[in-house]
């Protein structure tokens, strides 16, 4: 039997241990994330590694939302966008 919908609505897509044990996902207001070096930036842009580089593309707050929505819909993924027009592309 699967996890209860209500439990998933509260907990899915977020791991407190990865976020300083914060009970709820923190809101990341940062627009850009440190790439470290050019090689890591290239790997992020090419999709070779997971991570965040620019908030209009993705950030940890939106990532938690997308994972939670996917879990609630028994999906394999979800995409959250900033506006209705962004969803058209």
Backbone as numpy.savetxt, mean C-alpha at the origin, in Angstrom:
# Nx Ny Nz CAx CAy CAz Cx Cy Cz
-12.70 -22.60 7.10 -13.54 -21.41 7.10 -12.65 -20.16 7.10
-13.03 -19.18 6.30 -12.24 -17.96 6.17 -12.39 -17.04 7.37
-11.59 -16.00 7.36 -11.62 -15.00 8.41 -12.89 -14.16 8.25
-13.51 -13.83 9.36 -14.73 -13.03 9.37 -14.53 -11.69 8.65
-15.53 -11.27 7.89 -15.48 -10.01 7.14 -15.17 -8.83 8.05
-15.79 -8.80 9.22 -15.57 -7.68 10.15 -14.13 -7.63 10.64
-13.56 -8.80 10.87 -12.16 -8.86 11.30 -11.25 -8.38 10.18
-11.53 -8.81 8.96 -10.74 -8.37 7.81 -10.85 -6.87 7.61
-12.04 -6.31 7.81 -12.26 -4.88 7.62 -11.38 -4.05 8.56
-11.04 -4.62 9.71 -10.24 -3.90 10.69 -8.75 -4.22 10.56
-8.40 -5.45 10.21 -7.01 -5.89 10.30 -6.30 -6.23 8.99
-7.02 -6.53 7.94 -6.39 -7.01 6.70 -5.47 -5.96 6.08
-4.36 -6.41 5.51 -3.48 -5.54 4.75 -2.53 -4.69 5.56
-2.44 -4.95 6.86 -1.58 -4.12 7.69 -0.91 -4.98 8.75
0.39 -4.79 8.90 1.16 -5.55 9.89 1.75 -4.58 10.92
1.17 -4.55 12.13 1.66 -3.62 13.15 3.15 -3.78 13.46
3.67 -5.00 13.41 5.08 -5.21 13.73 6.01 -4.51 12.75
5.54 -4.26 11.54 6.35 -3.55 10.54 6.26 -2.04 10.71
5.44 -1.58 11.62 5.18 -0.15 11.79 5.27 0.29 13.24
6.27 -0.18 13.94 6.48 0.23 15.32 5.35 -0.16 16.25
4.60 -1.20 15.89 3.46 -1.71 16.67 2.29 -0.71 16.75
2.22 0.21 15.80 1.07 1.13 15.76 -0.19 0.31 15.52
-1.24 0.56 16.30 -2.47 -0.23 16.22 -3.21 -0.03 14.90
-3.08 1.13 14.31 -3.72 1.41 13.02 -2.65 1.88 12.04
-2.88 1.74 10.74 -1.87 2.20 9.77 -1.59 3.69 9.93
-0.32 4.06 10.02 0.01 5.49 10.08 -0.31 6.17 8.76
-0.59 7.45 8.81 -0.82 8.22 7.60 0.52 8.82 7.18
1.03 8.38 6.04 2.30 8.89 5.53 2.02 10.09 4.65
2.40 11.26 5.12 2.17 12.49 4.39 3.32 12.82 3.45
4.36 12.03 3.48 5.53 12.28 2.64 5.18 12.12 1.16
5.68 13.02 0.34 5.45 12.92 -1.10 6.51 12.08 -1.79
7.70 12.05 -1.22 8.80 11.31 -1.84 9.49 10.47 -0.77
10.11 9.39 -1.22 10.79 8.47 -0.32 12.24 8.34 -0.77
13.14 8.20 0.19 14.57 8.10 -0.09 14.86 6.85 -0.92
15.47 7.05 -2.06 15.80 5.93 -2.94 17.09 5.23 -2.54
17.89 5.88 -1.73 19.15 5.29 -1.31 20.25 5.55 -2.31
20.13 4.97 -3.48 21.11 5.18 -4.55 20.44 4.95 -5.90
21.16 5.24 -6.97 20.60 5.15 -8.32 20.20 3.71 -8.67
20.96 2.74 -8.19 20.65 1.34 -8.51 19.31 0.93 -7.89
19.07 1.35 -6.64 17.80 1.02 -6.00 16.65 1.77 -6.69
16.87 3.03 -7.05 15.85 3.78 -7.77 15.50 3.13 -9.09
16.50 2.64 -9.81 16.27 1.94 -11.07 15.47 0.66 -10.85
15.82 -0.09 -9.81 15.12 -1.34 -9.52 13.67 -1.09 -9.12
13.42 -0.02 -8.35 12.05 0.35 -7.98 11.24 0.73 -9.23
11.81 1.58 -10.06 11.12 2.04 -11.26 10.84 0.89 -12.22
11.74 -0.08 -12.26 11.57 -1.22 -13.15 10.69 -2.31 -12.59
10.25 -2.16 -11.34 9.40 -3.18 -10.73 10.16 -4.41 -10.27
11.48 -4.31 -10.22 12.30 -5.45 -9.80 12.25 -5.67 -8.29
12.01 -4.62 -7.53 11.87 -4.72 -6.08 10.64 -3.94 -5.65
10.10 -4.31 -4.51 8.96 -3.59 -3.95 9.45 -2.44 -3.08
8.69 -1.38 -3.08 9.03 -0.23 -2.26 8.28 0.99 -2.75
8.61 2.11 -2.18 7.92 3.35 -2.51 8.93 4.39 -2.94
8.54 5.19 -3.96 9.42 6.24 -4.42 8.72 7.60 -4.49
7.42 7.60 -4.81 6.70 8.85 -4.97 5.24 8.60 -4.64
4.63 9.43 -3.80 3.29 9.17 -3.28 2.18 9.16 -4.32
2.35 9.82 -5.44 1.29 9.76 -6.45 1.22 8.39 -7.10
2.28 7.63 -6.99 2.30 6.26 -7.52 1.85 5.29 -6.44
2.40 5.41 -5.26 2.05 4.53 -4.14 2.72 5.04 -2.88
2.12 4.74 -1.75 2.76 4.99 -0.46 2.24 3.97 0.53
2.87 3.83 1.70 2.47 2.79 2.64 1.02 2.90 3.12
0.48 4.10 3.25 -0.90 4.27 3.68 -1.87 3.73 2.64
-1.66 4.08 1.38 -2.52 3.61 0.30 -2.33 2.10 0.09
-1.10 1.63 0.26 -0.82 0.20 0.12 -1.65 -0.61 1.11
-1.74 -0.15 2.36 -2.55 -0.86 3.36 -4.03 -0.85 2.96
-4.53 0.27 2.44 -5.91 0.35 1.97 -6.15 -0.63 0.84
-5.25 -0.66 -0.15 -5.43 -1.55 -1.29 -5.44 -3.01 -0.86
-4.54 -3.38 0.04 -4.50 -4.76 0.53 -5.78 -5.11 1.29
-6.28 -4.17 2.09 -7.51 -4.41 2.84 -8.70 -4.57 1.91
-8.81 -3.71 0.90 -9.92 -3.82 -0.06 -9.86 -5.13 -0.82
-8.68 -5.54 -1.21 -8.53 -6.82 -1.92 -8.97 -7.98 -1.03
-8.59 -7.95 0.23 -8.98 -9.02 1.15 -10.49 -9.06 1.35
-11.11 -7.88 1.47 -12.55 -7.83 1.69 -13.32 -8.34 0.48
-12.77 -8.15 -0.72 -13.43 -8.61 -1.93 -12.95 -9.96 -2.41
-12.16 -10.65 -1.59 -11.56 -11.93 -1.98 -10.81 -11.81 -3.29
-10.18 -10.65 -3.49 -9.42 -10.40 -4.71 -7.94 -10.65 -4.52
-7.21 -10.52 -5.61 -5.76 -10.69 -5.55 -5.05 -9.35 -5.47
-5.78 -8.27 -5.68 -5.19 -6.95 -5.61 -6.26 -5.89 -5.77
-5.87 -4.66 -5.49 -6.76 -3.51 -5.65 -5.91 -2.31 -5.99
-6.52 -1.31 -6.62 -5.81 -0.09 -6.96 -6.65 1.09 -6.47
-6.06 1.90 -5.61 -6.71 3.12 -5.15 -6.12 4.28 -5.94
-6.97 5.17 -6.41 -6.52 6.30 -7.22 -7.01 7.60 -6.60
-6.36 8.69 -6.98 -6.67 9.98 -6.41 -7.93 10.64 -6.94
-8.41 10.21 -8.10 -9.61 10.80 -8.67 -10.23 9.83 -9.66
-11.43 10.11 -10.07 -12.11 9.27 -11.05 -11.38 9.22 -12.37
-10.78 10.34 -12.78 -10.05 10.36 -14.05 -8.79 9.51 -13.97
-8.16 9.47 -12.80 -6.96 8.64 -12.66 -7.31 7.17 -12.89
-8.52 6.76 -12.54 -8.93 5.37 -12.73 -9.10 5.03 -14.20
-9.28 6.05 -15.03 -9.50 5.81 -16.46 -8.22 5.44 -17.20
-7.07 5.69 -16.60 -5.82 5.44 -17.28 -5.16 4.18 -16.86
